[in-house]
């Protein structure tokens, strides 16, 4: 595929380490990514990622307990995209 890229502005999303969140406490994580005009998207009902900042912030509830594997998609202004999986452990 002939995706337009300009040198130094390639979309890059490093792997996301396993994350732990505690029921009743605010969880905060910023997804690191470099590129032009980034947009962040999640595929989960647990939280809504901030589309422009890549920030995940929410307070887990009891019914969210357990290990979740969550897809995150990062897209740049010129149509490149990357998917990353987050393993999120919600504990008491």
KOLGU-4560 file (N, C-alpha, C; in nm, 3 decimals, padded with zeros to 5 digits):
<recs>
<n_xx: 00.085 n_yy: -00.120 n_zz: 00.000 ca_xx: 00.000 ca_yy: 00.000 ca_zz: 00.000 c_xx: 00.088 c_yy: 00.124 c_zz: 00.000 mol: A seq: 1 type: UNK>
<n_xx: 00.052 n_yy: 00.221 n_zz: -00.078 ca_xx: 00.131 ca_yy: 00.344 ca_zz: -00.088 c_xx: 00.077 c_yy: 00.450 c_zz: 00.008 mol: A seq: 2 type: UNK>
<n_xx: 00.108 n_yy: 00.431 n_zz: 00.135 ca_xx: 00.066 ca_yy: 00.530 ca_zz: 00.234 c_xx: 00.163 c_yy: 00.647 c_zz: 00.230 mol: A seq: 3 type: UNK>
<n_xx: 00.109 n_yy: 00.765 n_zz: 00.227 ca_xx: 00.193 ca_yy: 00.886 ca_zz: 00.226 c_xx: 00.258 c_yy: 00.902 c_zz: 00.363 mol: A seq: 4 type: UNK>
<n_xx: 00.390 n_yy: 00.911 n_zz: 00.364 ca_xx: 00.459 ca_yy: 00.940 ca_zz: 00.490 c_xx: 00.561 c_yy: 01.048 c_zz: 00.464 mol: A seq: 5 type: UNK>
<n_xx: 00.583 n_yy: 01.131 n_zz: 00.564 ca_xx: 00.690 ca_yy: 01.229 ca_zz: 00.552 c_xx: 00.791 c_yy: 01.195 c_zz: 00.658 mol: A seq: 6 type: UNK>
<n_xx: 00.916 n_yy: 01.198 n_zz: 00.621 ca_xx: 01.022 ca_yy: 01.148 ca_zz: 00.708 c_xx: 01.020 c_yy: 01.220 c_zz: 00.842 mol: A seq: 7 type: UNK>
<n_xx: 01.034 n_yy: 01.143 n_zz: 00.948 ca_xx: 01.033 ca_yy: 01.200 ca_zz: 01.083 c_xx: 00.894 c_yy: 01.213 c_zz: 01.142 mol: A seq: 8 type: UNK>
<n_xx: 00.791 n_yy: 01.185 n_zz: 01.062 ca_xx: 00.654 ca_yy: 01.197 ca_zz: 01.113 c_xx: 00.580 c_yy: 01.066 c_zz: 01.103 mol: A seq: 9 type: UNK>
<n_xx: 00.652 n_yy: 00.956 n_zz: 01.098 ca_xx: 00.586 ca_yy: 00.826 ca_zz: 01.089 c_xx: 00.510 c_yy: 00.797 c_zz: 01.218 mol: A seq: 10 type: UNK>
<n_xx: 00.396 n_yy: 00.732 n_zz: 01.203 ca_xx: 00.318 ca_yy: 00.691 ca_zz: 01.320 c_xx: 00.395 c_yy: 00.584 c_zz: 01.396 mol: A seq: 11 type: UNK>
<n_xx: 00.414 n_yy: 00.606 n_zz: 01.525 ca_xx: 00.479 ca_yy: 00.507 ca_zz: 01.609 c_xx: 00.406 c_yy: 00.497 c_zz: 01.741 mol: A seq: 12 type: UNK>
<n_xx: 00.366 n_yy: 00.375 n_zz: 01.776 ca_xx: 00.297 ca_yy: 00.350 ca_zz: 01.904 c_xx: 00.373 c_yy: 00.239 c_zz: 01.975 mol: A seq: 13 type: UNK>
<n_xx: 00.449 n_yy: 00.271 n_zz: 02.082 ca_xx: 00.521 ca_yy: 00.165 ca_zz: 02.152 c_xx: 00.425 c_yy: 00.069 c_zz: 02.222 mol: A seq: 14 type: UNK>
<n_xx: 00.472 n_yy: -00.053 n_zz: 02.247 ca_xx: 00.391 ca_yy: -00.150 ca_zz: 02.319 c_xx: 00.352 c_yy: -00.095 c_zz: 02.456 mol: A seq: 15 type: UNK>
<n_xx: 00.234 n_yy: -00.132 n_zz: 02.500 ca_xx: 00.180 ca_yy: -00.083 ca_zz: 02.627 c_xx: 00.198 c_yy: -00.194 c_zz: 02.731 mol: A seq: 16 type: UNK>
<n_xx: 00.264 n_yy: -00.163 n_zz: 02.843 ca_xx: 00.284 ca_yy: -00.268 ca_zz: 02.945 c_xx: 00.152 c_yy: -00.307 c_zz: 03.010 mol: A seq: 17 type: UNK>
<n_xx: 00.152 n_yy: -00.422 n_zz: 03.079 ca_xx: 00.034 ca_yy: -00.462 ca_zz: 03.155 c_xx: 00.003 c_yy: -00.355 c_zz: 03.259 mol: A seq: 18 type: UNK>
<n_xx: -00.123 n_yy: -00.317 n_zz: 03.269 ca_xx: -00.166 ca_yy: -00.210 ca_zz: 03.359 c_xx: -00.253 c_yy: -00.268 c_zz: 03.470 mol: A seq: 19 type: UNK>
<n_xx: -00.243 n_yy: -00.210 n_zz: 03.588 ca_xx: -00.326 ca_yy: -00.251 ca_zz: 03.701 c_xx: -00.409 c_yy: -00.134 c_zz: 03.750 mol: A seq: 20 type: UNK>
<n_xx: -00.536 n_yy: -00.161 n_zz: 03.775 ca_xx: -00.628 ca_yy: -00.059 ca_zz: 03.827 c_xx: -00.699 c_yy: -00.117 c_zz: 03.949 mol: A seq: 21 type: UNK>
<n_xx: -00.734 n_yy: -00.030 n_zz: 04.042 ca_xx: -00.797 ca_yy: -00.073 ca_zz: 04.167 c_xx: -00.940 c_yy: -00.021 c_zz: 04.175 mol: A seq: 22 type: UNK>
<n_xx: -01.031 n_yy: -00.111 n_zz: 04.213 ca_xx: -01.172 ca_yy: -00.073 ca_zz: 04.229 c_xx: -01.184 c_yy: 00.047 c_zz: 04.322 mol: A seq: 23 type: UNK>
<n_xx: -01.260 n_yy: 00.148 n_zz: 04.279 ca_xx: -01.287 ca_yy: 00.264 ca_zz: 04.363 c_xx: -01.181 c_yy: 00.372 c_zz: 04.359 mol: A seq: 24 type: UNK>
<n_xx: -01.072 n_yy: 00.348 n_zz: 04.288 ca_xx: -00.966 ca_yy: 00.450 ca_zz: 04.277 c_xx: -00.952 c_yy: 00.493 c_zz: 04.133 mol: A seq: 25 type: UNK>
<n_xx: -00.931 n_yy: 00.622 n_zz: 04.112 ca_xx: -00.918 ca_yy: 00.675 ca_zz: 03.977 c_xx: -00.795 c_yy: 00.614 c_zz: 03.909 mol: A seq: 26 type: UNK>
<n_xx: -00.817 n_yy: 00.560 n_zz: 03.791 ca_xx: -00.709 ca_yy: 00.505 ca_zz: 03.711 c_xx: -00.674 c_yy: 00.604 c_zz: 03.601 mol: A seq: 27 type: UNK>
<n_xx: -00.544 n_yy: 00.625 n_zz: 03.580 ca_xx: -00.499 ca_yy: 00.719 ca_zz: 03.476 c_xx: -00.383 c_yy: 00.656 c_zz: 03.399 mol: A seq: 28 type: UNK>
<n_xx: -00.394 n_yy: 00.659 n_zz: 03.269 ca_xx: -00.281 ca_yy: 00.617 ca_zz: 03.184 c_xx: -00.288 c_yy: 00.694 c_zz: 03.053 mol: A seq: 29 type: UNK>
<n_xx: -00.172 n_yy: 00.743 n_zz: 03.008 ca_xx: -00.165 ca_yy: 00.811 ca_zz: 02.879 c_xx: -00.095 c_yy: 00.720 c_zz: 02.781 mol: A seq: 30 type: UNK>
<n_xx: -00.162 n_yy: 00.690 n_zz: 02.671 ca_xx: -00.102 ca_yy: 00.608 ca_zz: 02.566 c_xx: -00.001 c_yy: 00.693 c_zz: 02.490 mol: A seq: 31 type: UNK>
<n_xx: 00.122 n_yy: 00.647 n_zz: 02.487 ca_xx: 00.228 ca_yy: 00.719 ca_zz: 02.415 c_xx: 00.218 c_yy: 00.689 c_zz: 02.267 mol: A seq: 32 type: UNK>
<n_xx: 00.231 n_yy: 00.792 n_zz: 02.187 ca_xx: 00.234 ca_yy: 00.773 ca_zz: 02.041 c_xx: 00.296 c_yy: 00.898 c_zz: 01.981 mol: A seq: 33 type: UNK>
<n_xx: 00.363 n_yy: 00.879 n_zz: 01.868 ca_xx: 00.416 ca_yy: 00.994 ca_zz: 01.795 c_xx: 00.363 c_yy: 00.988 c_zz: 01.653 mol: A seq: 34 type: UNK>
<n_xx: 00.337 n_yy: 01.104 n_zz: 01.597 ca_xx: 00.285 ca_yy: 01.114 ca_zz: 01.462 c_xx: 00.212 c_yy: 01.246 c_zz: 01.445 mol: A seq: 35 type: UNK>
<n_xx: 00.152 n_yy: 01.264 n_zz: 01.330 ca_xx: 00.084 ca_yy: 01.389 ca_zz: 01.297 c_xx: -00.066 c_yy: 01.376 c_zz: 01.316 mol: A seq: 36 type: UNK>
<n_xx: -00.125 n_yy: 01.468 n_zz: 01.391 ca_xx: -00.271 ca_yy: 01.473 ca_zz: 01.404 c_xx: -00.331 c_yy: 01.344 c_zz: 01.454 mol: A seq: 37 type: UNK>
<n_xx: -00.283 n_yy: 01.296 n_zz: 01.567 ca_xx: -00.324 ca_yy: 01.164 ca_zz: 01.616 c_xx: -00.466 c_yy: 01.163 c_zz: 01.668 mol: A seq: 38 type: UNK>
<n_xx: -00.534 n_yy: 01.052 n_zz: 01.644 ca_xx: -00.663 ca_yy: 01.024 ca_zz: 01.704 c_xx: -00.656 c_yy: 00.889 c_zz: 01.773 mol: A seq: 39 type: UNK>
<n_xx: -00.717 n_yy: 00.877 n_zz: 01.891 ca_xx: -00.714 ca_yy: 00.754 ca_zz: 01.971 c_xx: -00.855 c_yy: 00.699 c_zz: 01.985 mol: A seq: 40 type: UNK>
<n_xx: -00.868 n_yy: 00.568 n_zz: 01.971 ca_xx: -00.999 ca_yy: 00.502 ca_zz: 01.976 c_xx: -00.987 c_yy: 00.376 c_zz: 02.061 mol: A seq: 41 type: UNK>
<n_xx: -01.093 n_yy: 00.344 n_zz: 02.136 ca_xx: -01.092 ca_yy: 00.222 ca_zz: 02.217 c_xx: -01.203 c_yy: 00.129 c_zz: 02.172 mol: A seq: 42 type: UNK>
<n_xx: -01.185 n_yy: 00.003 n_zz: 02.204 ca_xx: -01.286 ca_yy: -00.100 ca_zz: 02.175 c_xx: -01.320 c_yy: -00.170 c_zz: 02.305 mol: A seq: 43 type: UNK>
<n_xx: -01.380 n_yy: -00.095 n_zz: 02.396 ca_xx: -01.419 ca_yy: -00.149 ca_zz: 02.526 c_xx: -01.531 c_yy: -00.065 c_zz: 02.584 mol: A seq: 44 type: UNK>
<n_xx: -01.608 n_yy: -00.128 n_zz: 02.673 ca_xx: -01.714 ca_yy: -00.057 ca_zz: 02.745 c_xx: -01.663 c_yy: -00.004 c_zz: 02.879 mol: A seq: 45 type: UNK>
<n_xx: -01.540 n_yy: -00.039 n_zz: 02.915 ca_xx: -01.488 ca_yy: -00.001 ca_zz: 03.047 c_xx: -01.463 c_yy: 00.149 c_zz: 03.057 mol: A seq: 46 type: UNK>
<n_xx: -01.415 n_yy: 00.209 n_zz: 02.949 ca_xx: -01.379 ca_yy: 00.351 ca_zz: 02.952 c_xx: -01.384 c_yy: 00.406 c_zz: 02.811 mol: A seq: 47 type: UNK>
<n_xx: -01.379 n_yy: 00.538 n_zz: 02.801 ca_xx: -01.363 ca_yy: 00.606 ca_zz: 02.673 c_xx: -01.228 c_yy: 00.677 c_zz: 02.675 mol: A seq: 48 type: UNK>
<n_xx: -01.143 n_yy: 00.640 n_zz: 02.580 ca_xx: -01.012 ca_yy: 00.706 ca_zz: 02.572 c_xx: -01.034 c_yy: 00.847 c_zz: 02.518 mol: A seq: 49 type: UNK>
<n_xx: -00.954 n_yy: 00.943 n_zz: 02.566 ca_xx: -00.964 ca_yy: 01.079 ca_zz: 02.513 c_xx: -00.910 c_yy: 01.078 c_zz: 02.370 mol: A seq: 50 type: UNK>
<n_xx: -00.995 n_yy: 01.113 n_zz: 02.276 ca_xx: -00.963 ca_yy: 01.097 ca_zz: 02.134 c_xx: -00.840 c_yy: 01.175 c_zz: 02.091 mol: A seq: 51 type: UNK>
<n_xx: -00.816 n_yy: 01.290 n_zz: 02.152 ca_xx: -00.706 ca_yy: 01.375 ca_zz: 02.107 c_xx: -00.580 c_yy: 01.360 c_zz: 02.192 mol: A seq: 52 type: UNK>
<n_xx: -00.598 n_yy: 01.325 n_zz: 02.319 ca_xx: -00.484 ca_yy: 01.320 ca_zz: 02.412 c_xx: -00.432 c_yy: 01.178 c_zz: 02.435 mol: A seq: 53 type: UNK>
<n_xx: -00.515 n_yy: 01.079 n_zz: 02.409 ca_xx: -00.474 ca_yy: 00.941 ca_zz: 02.438 c_xx: -00.479 c_yy: 00.906 c_zz: 02.585 mol: A seq: 54 type: UNK>
<n_xx: -00.555 n_yy: 00.983 n_zz: 02.662 ca_xx: -00.563 ca_yy: 00.960 ca_zz: 02.807 c_xx: -00.680 c_yy: 00.867 c_zz: 02.839 mol: A seq: 55 type: UNK>
<n_xx: -00.649 n_yy: 00.767 n_zz: 02.921 ca_xx: -00.752 ca_yy: 00.678 ca_zz: 02.977 c_xx: -00.767 c_yy: 00.717 c_zz: 03.123 mol: A seq: 56 type: UNK>
<n_xx: -00.888 n_yy: 00.756 n_zz: 03.162 ca_xx: -00.912 ca_yy: 00.791 ca_zz: 03.302 c_xx: -01.052 c_yy: 00.748 c_zz: 03.339 mol: A seq: 57 type: UNK>
<n_xx: -01.059 n_yy: 00.662 n_zz: 03.442 ca_xx: -01.190 ca_yy: 00.616 ca_zz: 03.489 c_xx: -01.173 c_yy: 00.555 c_zz: 03.627 mol: A seq: 58 type: UNK>
<n_xx: -01.285 n_yy: 00.533 n_zz: 03.696 ca_xx: -01.282 ca_yy: 00.468 ca_zz: 03.827 c_xx: -01.347 c_yy: 00.331 c_zz: 03.814 mol: A seq: 59 type: UNK>
<n_xx: -01.269 n_yy: 00.223 n_zz: 03.826 ca_xx: -01.326 ca_yy: 00.089 ca_zz: 03.811 c_xx: -01.427 c_yy: 00.057 c_zz: 03.921 mol: A seq: 60 type: UNK>
<n_xx: -01.526 n_yy: -00.022 n_zz: 03.885 ca_xx: -01.626 ca_yy: -00.069 ca_zz: 03.981 c_xx: -01.606 c_yy: -00.218 c_zz: 04.006 mol: A seq: 61 type: UNK>
<n_xx: -01.675 n_yy: -00.269 n_zz: 04.108 ca_xx: -01.666 ca_yy: -00.411 ca_zz: 04.145 c_xx: -01.695 c_yy: -00.502 c_zz: 04.026 mol: A seq: 62 type: UNK>
<n_xx: -01.796 n_yy: -00.465 n_zz: 03.945 ca_xx: -01.834 ca_yy: -00.556 ca_zz: 03.836 c_xx: -01.732 c_yy: -00.558 c_zz: 03.723 mol: A seq: 63 type: UNK>
<n_xx: -01.631 n_yy: -00.472 n_zz: 03.730 ca_xx: -01.523 ca_yy: -00.471 ca_zz: 03.630 c_xx: -01.405 c_yy: -00.558 c_zz: 03.672 mol: A seq: 64 type: UNK>
<n_xx: -01.411 n_yy: -00.620 n_zz: 03.791 ca_xx: -01.299 ca_yy: -00.699 ca_zz: 03.841 c_xx: -01.254 c_yy: -00.804 c_zz: 03.740 mol: A seq: 65 type: UNK>
<n_xx: -01.122 n_yy: -00.825 n_zz: 03.733 ca_xx: -01.070 ca_yy: -00.928 ca_zz: 03.646 c_xx: -00.968 c_yy: -00.873 c_zz: 03.548 mol: A seq: 66 type: UNK>
<n_xx: -00.928 n_yy: -00.960 n_zz: 03.456 ca_xx: -00.829 ca_yy: -00.924 ca_zz: 03.355 c_xx: -00.900 c_yy: -00.898 c_zz: 03.222 mol: A seq: 67 type: UNK>
<n_xx: -00.872 n_yy: -00.784 n_zz: 03.164 ca_xx: -00.935 ca_yy: -00.744 ca_zz: 03.039 c_xx: -00.826 c_yy: -00.723 c_zz: 02.933 mol: A seq: 68 type: UNK>
<n_xx: -00.853 n_yy: -00.772 n_zz: 02.812 ca_xx: -00.765 ca_yy: -00.743 ca_zz: 02.699 c_xx: -00.838 c_yy: -00.646 c_zz: 02.609 mol: A seq: 69 type: UNK>
<n_xx: -00.779 n_yy: -00.529 n_zz: 02.589 ca_xx: -00.849 ca_yy: -00.417 ca_zz: 02.526 c_xx: -00.772 c_yy: -00.372 c_zz: 02.402 mol: A seq: 70 type: UNK>
<n_xx: -00.842 n_yy: -00.357 n_zz: 02.292 ca_xx: -00.783 ca_yy: -00.302 ca_zz: 02.170 c_xx: -00.787 c_yy: -00.150 c_zz: 02.173 mol: A seq: 71 type: UNK>
<n_xx: -00.675 n_yy: -00.089 n_zz: 02.140 ca_xx: -00.667 ca_yy: 00.056 ca_zz: 02.121 c_xx: -00.620 c_yy: 00.079 c_zz: 01.977 mol: A seq: 72 type: UNK>
<n_xx: -00.684 n_yy: 00.173 n_zz: 01.909 ca_xx: -00.642 ca_yy: 00.208 ca_zz: 01.773 c_xx: -00.592 c_yy: 00.351 c_zz: 01.773 mol: A seq: 73 type: UNK>
<n_xx: -00.477 n_yy: 00.373 n_zz: 01.710 ca_xx: -00.422 ca_yy: 00.507 ca_zz: 01.696 c_xx: -00.412 c_yy: 00.534 c_zz: 01.546 mol: A seq: 74 type: UNK>
<n_xx: -00.466 n_yy: 00.647 n_zz: 01.504 ca_xx: -00.469 ca_yy: 00.683 ca_zz: 01.363 c_xx: -00.406 c_yy: 00.821 c_zz: 01.348 mol: A seq: 75 type: UNK>
<n_xx: -00.334 n_yy: 00.842 n_zz: 01.239 ca_xx: -00.277 ca_yy: 00.975 ca_zz: 01.218 c_xx: -00.349 c_yy: 01.048 c_zz: 01.105 mol: A seq: 76 type: UNK>
<n_xx: -00.309 n_yy: 01.173 n_zz: 01.082 ca_xx: -00.381 ca_yy: 01.261 ca_zz: 00.989 c_xx: -00.368 c_yy: 01.217 c_zz: 00.844 mol: A seq: 77 type: UNK>
<n_xx: -00.269 n_yy: 01.131 n_zz: 00.816 ca_xx: -00.252 ca_yy: 01.090 ca_zz: 00.676 c_xx: -00.295 c_yy: 00.945 c_zz: 00.653 mol: A seq: 78 type: UNK>
<n_xx: -00.372 n_yy: 00.891 n_zz: 00.747 ca_xx: -00.438 ca_yy: 00.764 ca_zz: 00.722 c_xx: -00.366 c_yy: 00.640 c_zz: 00.772 mol: A seq: 79 type: UNK>
<n_xx: -00.248 n_yy: 00.655 n_zz: 00.830 ca_xx: -00.181 ca_yy: 00.539 ca_zz: 00.891 c_xx: -00.250 c_yy: 00.505 c_zz: 01.023 mol: A seq: 80 type: UNK>
<n_xx: -00.254 n_yy: 00.378 n_zz: 01.056 ca_xx: -00.311 ca_yy: 00.341 ca_zz: 01.185 c_xx: -00.237 c_yy: 00.221 c_zz: 01.242 mol: A seq: 81 type: UNK>
<n_xx: -00.240 n_yy: 00.213 n_zz: 01.375 ca_xx: -00.182 ca_yy: 00.100 ca_zz: 01.446 c_xx: -00.278 c_yy: 00.057 c_zz: 01.556 mol: A seq: 82 type: UNK>
<n_xx: -00.284 n_yy: -00.074 n_zz: 01.576 ca_xx: -00.363 ca_yy: -00.130 ca_zz: 01.685 c_xx: -00.267 c_yy: -00.181 c_zz: 01.793 mol: A seq: 83 type: UNK>
<n_xx: -00.304 n_yy: -00.158 n_zz: 01.917 ca_xx: -00.228 ca_yy: -00.211 ca_zz: 02.030 c_xx: -00.325 c_yy: -00.278 c_zz: 02.125 mol: A seq: 84 type: UNK>
<n_xx: -00.278 n_yy: -00.384 n_zz: 02.191 ca_xx: -00.358 ca_yy: -00.450 ca_zz: 02.293 c_xx: -00.308 c_yy: -00.406 c_zz: 02.430 mol: A seq: 85 type: UNK>
<n_xx: -00.402 n_yy: -00.370 n_zz: 02.517 ca_xx: -00.370 ca_yy: -00.342 ca_zz: 02.657 c_xx: -00.425 c_yy: -00.457 c_zz: 02.740 mol: A seq: 86 type: UNK>
<n_xx: -00.338 n_yy: -00.513 n_zz: 02.826 ca_xx: -00.387 ca_yy: -00.606 ca_zz: 02.927 c_xx: -00.407 c_yy: -00.524 c_zz: 03.055 mol: A seq: 87 type: UNK>
<n_xx: -00.531 n_yy: -00.517 n_zz: 03.100 ca_xx: -00.567 ca_yy: -00.436 ca_zz: 03.216 c_xx: -00.623 c_yy: -00.527 c_zz: 03.326 mol: A seq: 88 type: UNK>
<n_xx: -00.553 n_yy: -00.531 n_zz: 03.439 ca_xx: -00.600 ca_yy: -00.607 ca_zz: 03.555 c_xx: -00.672 c_yy: -00.514 c_zz: 03.649 mol: A seq: 89 type: UNK>
<n_xx: -00.798 n_yy: -00.543 n_zz: 03.675 ca_xx: -00.873 ca_yy: -00.464 ca_zz: 03.773 c_xx: -00.885 c_yy: -00.547 c_zz: 03.899 mol: A seq: 90 type: UNK>
<n_xx: -00.830 n_yy: -00.490 n_zz: 04.008 ca_xx: -00.816 ca_yy: -00.562 ca_zz: 04.134 c_xx: -00.884 c_yy: -00.487 c_zz: 04.247 mol: A seq: 91 type: UNK>
<n_xx: -00.897 n_yy: -00.554 n_zz: 04.361 ca_xx: -00.958 ca_yy: -00.487 ca_zz: 04.479 c_xx: -00.850 c_yy: -00.433 c_zz: 04.569 mol: A seq: 92 type: UNK>
</recs>
